[in-house]
Amino acid sequence: MARSNYNRDEELARIRADLRYYRDLLREYASMPKDVATGTNGSNQHAVRQHALADIQAIIKDLERELTSLMPPSRNLRSMPSRGEIL
């Protein structure tokens, strides 16, 4: 039992580190000034930049989903009352 918790903790730490890396990368990449170029190359650079941002956002979403699946359910959250239940 302790072994599986250790593996899960390692996995959580890895996912958190990856999330931190990709969020920093996204922030840095999004804050870069847009490349100004002439001709068709400029539009190609813009398309590549948009695809790269979308790819990073997709990776972040996947990591968040993976992190959520590994997290134990919170004991602080109270389930919603059923219909007719008096609060």
N, C-alpha and C positions, 0 to 999 in steps of 0.2 A: 504494500500500500504506500509506504513512504517513497519507494522507488518511482511509482507513477506520479506522485505529487512533485517529485524532483524533476522528472522529465517535463511535466506540464509547466512548472515554474521556469525551467530553461526555455521552453518554447514561448512562454509569455514574454520573457525578457528579450528574446530574439525578435519577436514581432514588434514589441515596443521600440526597440532600437531601430528596426527597419522603418517603422512609422515616423519616428523622429527624423531619420535621414531623408525620407521622401517628402515629408512636409517642408523641411528646410530647403530641399532641392526645388520644390514647387515654388516656394516663396522667393527664392533667389532667381529662378528662371522667369517667374512672372514679373519681377521688378526690373529685369534687364530692359534697357531702352530698345525699342523696336528697331530692327535693322532697316536702314533706308538704302535702297538700291534702285538702280534704273533698269528698265527693260523687263523681260519676263522673269529674270532671276529674282527680282524683288517679290513678286507674287509667289514664287516657289518657296522662298525663304519664309514668307508669312504662313503658307500652308504647312510647311514642315514644323514651324514653331507651334501652330495650333494643334497639330497631331501630337507633338511631344508633350504639350501641356495636358491634353486629353489622356494620353497614355499614363502619365504620372498620376493624374487624378483617379484613373481606373485602378492602378496599383494600390493607391491609398485606400480606396473603397474595399478592395479585396482583403487588404491587411486588416482594416477595421472589422470586416465581417468575420475574419478568422479569429481576431482578438475577442470579439463578442462571443463566439462559439466556445472559446476556451475558458472564459470567465465564469466563475461559479455564480449561480443566481443570488441576487442581493437579498439579504434578510431584512433590509430596511424598508423595502417597498411593500406596501400593504396591497393585497388584492382588492380589486374593485368590488363594492358590495353588490350582491345579486339583487334582482328586481324584488321590491317589496321588503328588503331588509332595512331595519331601522338603525340609523347610525348612532 
